[in-house]
Every structure is written in C-alpha cells, then in structure tokens.
Amino acid sequence: MNIEHILYKAIDLKPITIEEGEFLFLNAPLSLLSFCANEVKNKLRKHEDRNKVGWIIDRNINLSNICVTRCKFCNFSRSKNSSEAFVTTMEEYKQKISELFKIGGRQVLLQGGMNPDFGLDYYCKLFSDLKKTFPGIILHALGPAEIAYISKQSGKSYREVLETLHSSGLDSLPGAGAEILVDRVRKIISPSKCSSKEWLDVMHEAHILNLPTSATMVFGHKETILERMEHLVKLRELQDKKPDYSEGFITFIPWPFYSKGTRLEKEFGKFPEISSQEYIRMIALSRLMLNNIKNIQASWLTVGKAAGQVCLHSGANDFGSIMMEEHVVSAAGANYSLDENEMVVAIKEAGFVPMQRNSKYEFV
C-alpha cells in the first residue's frame, strides 16, 4: 500500500477501506494525517464556517445507576440491591435542570443503563413531565442499547419504541453503547449488551424517523487497530443508507478507555493509557474515513484541554460541552473539567472562533 495514494483518496472524499485505515494508522506520520484530515474537514464545511469551532452547555443527568448489563469497563453501574443504588427523583431533576437553565444551557443528556424497573411507559411519562415543566428543554436521551432493551421488554419494534419516545419528548438519540462495533470485542467487554448489528439497526430506524443521532467509539481496551477501522466503516456504511431527508449521524465522538478499578482491569491487568498522540491520530483517521459525517468532536473531557486543542488542527471541528455533572468516565479515572469561560478561551487559544451551538450542531 502507498500512504500518499490512500490520503489522496481521502481528500477526494472517496471511501478508505478497513485495511487502508489500519495501514495509515500504523505507518503515516501524524503531521501528515493531521494536515490531510484538516483538508477533509474544510471540504465538508461551508467556507464561512471553517474557522469556527462549536461548543455547547449541557448537563449529564443519570436516570439511575441500576443496570443489569454490568459491562466490564463500567465503574458506575450498581445492582438493584446495592446500598449505592439510586433512582433520580423528579425533585432532583427540577433542581438540576433549573441550575442548567440559569447558566444558559438547554440540553440535558439523560442516560442510566438498563434498569429492569424502567419500561417504555416510565420513560414516556418522564420525558413528557420534563417537557411540561421546562418548555424549551432539549432531551438528548438513552441510546441504542436502551432502545433495544426496551424493545425486548415491551415486545415492540425499534421503530415503534422510537416513535413513542419521540412523541413523548425525545429530541435526539446519543451514540452511547457503541464501544467497538465488533462482536468479538463486545463479548469480552459487554457480553450482556446489544450486539453491533442491533446497535446499528436501532440507529437506522432513528435515521428513517429523522431523529438526530450521534456516533461514538470507546477504544484502547481489547480491540485491535483493524477493529477500530471496522467500527468506522460500519458507521460510514450506515450513514450511506440514511434517507436524503435525514441527517443521520450528526457527529462522531471517540473516547479513550480508562481502566482504573474496572472489572476489565481486574481480569486482564492494568491497561496502558491512550497517549495524546494516539488520540489525535484517531481523531485524524476518523475524519479521513468518515467522509459522510459532518462533525467530529474532540473529547477534551477524556484527554484534557491541550490534546483537545491539537485535535482542532487534526480534523475535529467541535469542542463538545462544558458538561455539568459527569460521573461515568470520571468513575474510571478521567478527571478534566472546563467552565464556560475556560471553554471559550481554550478554543481561542487554539486559533479558532468559538461558536455556541445547539444539539443539531447549528450555531446559535
């Protein structure tokens, strides 16, 4: 294989194969990958937006920490009988969302895993009550794994579940639960969670319904480089299947795995931390391979401000959220934070114009 030939393909917005992606990851200089990823980023964006970087104020509220899947990489979940188990009350929702509104945020990320006591009716009532209490709130909630679980509980199809939730107030579907979309890996790290096909099938139904979605990846555990590229190609191929009226995946967000205290670490030993260079390399490869997904988000929350800033020069065009109240990745060892002013300054320091956006990645 030839590095330059593959990169010219990418810059021409032609699809790179799984094997070509692996070859670039292992052999291409990072500076060259970053340069070419920026070329792709600029081709996919309007000329007037090329120097703008999006960011958002939102709040992550966990519905509960009770989850039956008990994924081996997760320190957050608890069994129903645990003394540390909780279910968020309506009064707590009201307090947390009021605090979000006071600082100018409108989007709430609602997640909580597979709680066997939460059925479709529970979520519908919760979403409806939150919409009535907080007009204008944007609910970015659940994920494909939860939708697949609710579908099995209720005996309804993915589309029926999504339609019902959407009519109750669901605005967009996060890409949570993707981890690595290869079943060999999923059987090791999350054997009780939905399969890669189920995850993709839920997202396809969401795209048919024109429900905005995001795509994610958690890497640096038991996957190979080739399997990371397979994950990206599966996302790209699903995006190609979306109807013309649907945006499909609005963004892609890769996160490095943190192993501290997880059952994966206890079973396999300590995992080496993903270096800043490797994370930036993954951002660049993501931009080169995902030629039909408009936005790539740099996860400063998991890699820190400095690495996030470099990602903005390596294909990423979004800096994510100030993320009020995050518990899942921090429980496994990620401890970075930025307030609103620090977020704006960080983007300016990187040489870009900070632009607050909404959940659809529209500048506001």
C-alpha positions in Angstrom: 0.0 0.0 0.0 1.0 3.6 -0.6 0.4 6.3 2.0 0.1 9.2 -0.4 -2.3 7.2 -2.7 -4.6 6.5 0.2 -4.5 10.1 1.5 -5.3 11.5 -1.9 -8.4 9.2 -2.0 -9.5 10.5 1.4 -9.0 14.1 0.4 -11.1 13.4 -2.7 -13.8 12.2 -0.3 -13.5 8.6 -1.6 -14.0 5.8 1.0 -11.0 4.3 2.6 -11.1 0.6 3.3 -10.6 -1.0 6.7 -7.2 -2.3 5.7 -6.1 1.1 4.3 -7.2 2.8 7.5 -5.1 0.4 9.5 -2.1 1.0 7.2 -2.4 4.7 7.7 -2.8 4.4 11.4 0.4 2.3 11.7 2.6 4.0 9.1 1.6 7.5 8.3 3.3 10.4 10.1 1.0 12.2 12.5 1.7 15.6 11.0 0.7 14.4 7.5 -2.5 12.7 8.9 -3.5 15.9 10.7 -2.9 18.0 7.6 -5.0 15.8 5.4 -7.7 15.4 8.0 -8.0 19.2 8.0 -8.3 19.2 4.3 -11.2 16.8 4.5 -12.8 18.9 7.3 -12.6 22.0 5.2 -14.2 20.3 2.2 -17.1 19.1 4.3 -17.8 22.6 5.8 -19.1 25.9 4.4 -16.2 28.3 3.7 -17.5 30.8 6.2 -17.6 28.2 8.9 -14.1 26.8 8.5 -12.5 28.8 11.3 -15.4 28.3 13.7 -15.5 25.7 16.5 -18.7 24.7 18.1 -19.4 24.1 21.8 -22.5 23.7 24.0 -23.7 24.0 27.6 -25.5 20.9 28.7 -25.9 18.7 31.7 -25.5 15.0 32.1 -28.2 13.6 34.4 -28.1 9.9 35.2 -31.6 8.4 35.5 -30.2 5.7 37.7 -27.1 3.7 38.3 -29.0 0.4 38.4 -28.1 -1.6 35.3 -28.5 -5.3 34.5 -25.7 -5.5 31.9 -22.9 -4.7 34.3 -20.4 -4.1 31.5 -16.8 -4.9 32.5 -15.5 -1.4 31.6 -18.0 0.4 33.7 -17.5 1.5 37.3 -20.7 3.4 37.6 -23.4 0.8 37.5 -24.8 -1.0 40.5 -27.1 -3.9 41.1 -30.7 -3.2 42.3 -29.9 -4.4 45.8 -26.7 -2.4 46.2 -26.6 0.2 49.1 -25.2 2.6 46.5 -28.1 2.2 44.0 -30.2 5.2 43.2 -33.0 6.5 41.0 -33.2 10.2 40.3 -36.4 11.8 41.6 -38.5 14.5 39.9 -37.5 17.0 42.5 -33.8 16.3 41.7 -34.5 16.7 38.0 -36.1 20.0 38.7 -33.2 21.3 40.7 -30.5 20.1 38.3 -32.3 21.4 35.2 -33.1 24.8 36.9 -29.4 25.2 37.5 -28.6 24.4 33.9 -31.2 27.0 32.6 -29.6 29.6 34.9 -26.3 29.4 33.1 -27.8 29.4 29.6 -28.0 25.7 28.9 -31.0 23.9 27.4 -29.9 20.4 26.5 -30.0 17.5 29.0 -28.2 14.3 28.3 -30.3 11.6 30.1 -28.7 8.2 30.5 -28.8 5.4 33.0 -28.3 2.0 31.5 -30.7 -0.9 31.6 -32.8 -0.6 34.7 -35.4 -3.5 34.7 -37.9 -1.3 36.5 -37.9 1.3 33.7 -40.2 0.4 30.9 -41.5 2.3 27.9 -44.3 3.9 30.0 -41.7 5.2 32.6 -39.6 7.0 30.0 -42.7 8.4 28.2 -44.0 9.9 31.4 -40.6 11.2 32.5 -40.0 12.9 29.1 -43.5 14.3 29.0 -43.3 15.7 32.5 -39.9 17.3 31.9 -41.1 19.0 28.7 -44.2 20.4 30.5 -42.1 21.6 33.5 -39.3 23.1 31.3 -40.6 24.3 27.9 -37.7 24.6 25.5 -35.7 21.8 27.1 -33.9 19.5 24.6 -33.8 15.9 25.6 -30.8 14.0 24.3 -31.6 10.7 25.9 -30.9 7.0 26.2 -29.1 5.2 23.4 -29.4 2.2 21.1 -28.6 -0.3 23.9 -31.5 1.1 25.9 -33.8 1.2 22.9 -33.0 -2.5 22.2 -33.6 -3.4 25.8 -37.0 -1.5 25.9 -38.0 -3.2 22.7 -37.4 -6.6 24.2 -39.3 -5.6 27.3 -42.3 -4.2 25.5 -42.5 -6.6 22.6 -42.5 -3.5 20.3 -40.2 -2.9 17.3 -37.3 -0.4 17.5 -39.3 2.0 15.3 -42.4 1.8 17.5 -40.3 2.4 20.6 -38.5 5.4 19.0 -41.8 6.8 17.6 -43.4 6.6 21.1 -40.5 8.2 22.8 -40.2 10.9 20.2 -43.8 11.8 20.6 -43.3 12.0 24.4 -40.4 14.4 24.1 -37.2 12.7 23.0 -35.3 15.1 20.7 -32.2 13.2 19.7 -30.5 9.8 20.3 -26.9 9.7 21.7 -24.5 7.2 20.3 -23.8 5.6 23.7 -23.2 1.9 24.0 -21.3 1.6 20.7 -17.9 0.9 22.4 -16.4 -1.1 19.5 -18.9 -2.3 16.9 -17.3 -5.7 16.6 -18.9 -8.6 18.4 -15.6 -10.4 19.2 -14.8 -7.4 21.4 -18.3 -6.9 22.7 -18.4 -10.5 24.0 -15.4 -9.6 26.1 -16.2 -6.2 27.5 -20.0 -6.1 27.4 -21.4 -9.6 26.8 -25.0 -8.7 28.1 -25.4 -5.6 25.9 -26.9 -5.4 22.5 -24.9 -6.7 19.5 -23.2 -4.5 17.0 -26.0 -5.3 14.5 -28.7 -4.4 17.0 -26.9 -1.1 17.7 -26.7 -0.3 14.0 -30.3 -1.4 13.4 -31.6 1.0 16.1 -29.7 3.8 14.6 -31.0 3.0 11.1 -34.6 3.2 12.4 -33.8 6.6 14.1 -32.4 7.9 10.8 -35.6 6.8 9.0 -37.6 8.8 11.6 -35.2 11.8 11.0 -34.3 11.7 14.7 -30.8 13.3 15.1 -28.2 10.9 16.3 -24.5 10.9 17.3 -21.9 8.1 16.9 -19.2 7.2 19.4 -16.3 4.9 20.0 -14.6 3.8 23.2 -11.1 2.5 22.3 -8.0 1.3 24.0 -9.2 -1.9 25.7 -9.4 -5.3 23.9 -9.8 -4.2 20.3 -7.2 -4.2 17.5 -6.4 -1.3 15.3 -8.1 -3.2 12.4 -11.3 -3.5 14.5 -11.3 0.3 15.2 -11.3 0.8 11.4 -14.1 -1.8 11.0 -16.1 0.3 13.5 -15.6 3.4 11.5 -16.5 1.7 8.2 -19.7 0.3 9.7 -20.7 3.9 10.8 -19.9 5.2 7.3 -21.9 2.5 5.5 -24.9 3.0 7.8 -24.7 6.8 7.1 -24.8 6.0 3.4 -28.1 4.2 3.9 -29.9 7.1 5.6 -32.8 8.8 3.7 -32.0 12.0 1.9 -34.3 13.9 4.2 -32.4 12.8 7.3 -29.1 14.0 8.7 -28.4 10.6 10.2 -25.3 10.8 12.3 -24.7 14.5 13.0 -21.4 13.9 14.8 -18.7 11.3 15.8 -17.1 11.3 19.2 -14.2 8.9 20.1 -13.2 8.4 23.7 -10.2 6.7 25.1 -10.8 3.9 27.6 -9.9 4.4 31.3 -9.4 1.2 33.2 -9.0 2.3 36.8 -10.9 0.0 39.1 -12.9 -1.7 36.3 -13.6 -5.4 36.1 -11.7 -5.4 32.9 -8.6 -4.2 34.8 -9.1 -6.9 37.4 -9.5 -9.6 34.8 -6.7 -8.6 32.4 -4.5 -6.3 34.4 -3.9 -2.5 34.0 -4.4 -1.2 30.5 -1.9 1.4 29.2 -3.4 4.9 28.9 -4.1 6.2 25.4 -1.4 8.8 24.8 -2.3 12.3 23.5 -0.6 11.4 20.2 -2.6 8.2 19.7 -5.9 10.1 20.5 -5.0 12.8 18.0 -4.2 10.1 15.4 -7.6 8.5 16.0 -9.3 11.9 15.5 -7.4 12.4 12.2 -8.2 8.8 11.0 -11.9 9.3 12.0 -12.1 12.5 9.9 -10.4 10.8 6.9 -12.6 7.7 7.0 -16.0 9.3 7.9 -16.4 11.3 4.8 -20.2 11.5 5.1 -20.5 12.6 8.8 -20.2 16.4 9.0 -18.8 16.9 12.6 -16.0 15.3 14.6 -15.9 16.2 18.3 -12.7 16.3 20.3 -13.3 14.8 23.7 -11.3 17.2 26.0 -13.3 15.6 28.9 -11.3 12.4 28.5 -7.9 13.7 27.1 -7.6 17.2 28.5 -7.6 20.7 27.1 -4.2 20.7 25.4 -4.8 17.5 23.4 -8.2 18.7 22.5 -6.8 21.9 21.1 -4.4 20.0 18.9 -7.4 17.8 17.7 -8.9 21.0 16.3 -6.0 21.2 13.9 -6.3 17.5 13.1 -9.8 17.2 11.7 -12.1 18.0 14.7 -14.4 21.0 14.4 -16.2 20.8 17.7 -15.1 21.0 21.4 -18.1 19.4 23.0 -19.7 20.5 26.2 -18.8 22.0 29.5 -20.7 19.0 30.7 -22.2 19.9 34.1 -22.2 16.7 36.3 -20.4 13.8 34.6 -20.0 10.6 36.5 -19.3 7.7 34.2 -15.9 8.3 32.6 -14.7 10.1 35.8 -15.5 7.0 37.8 -12.8 5.2 35.7 -10.1 7.8 36.1 -10.8 10.8 33.7 -10.7 14.0 35.7 -10.7 17.0 33.4 -13.1 20.0 33.6 -13.7 23.3 31.9 -16.2 26.1 32.7 -17.8 28.3 30.1 -15.1 30.9 30.1 -12.3 28.3 30.0 -14.0 26.6 27.1 -14.2 29.8 25.1 -10.6 30.7 25.9 -9.3 27.3 25.0 -10.9 27.5 21.5 -9.5 31.0 21.0 -6.0 29.9 22.2 -6.1 27.2 19.5 -6.7 29.9 16.9 -10.4 29.4 16.2 -13.6 31.3 16.7 -15.8 29.8 19.5 -19.4 29.4 18.5 -22.1 28.2 20.9 -24.3 25.7 19.2 -27.4 23.6 19.7 -27.8 19.8 19.8 -28.1 19.8 16.0 -24.8 21.5 15.6 -26.4 24.7 14.4 -24.6 27.9 15.7 -26.8 30.0 18.0 
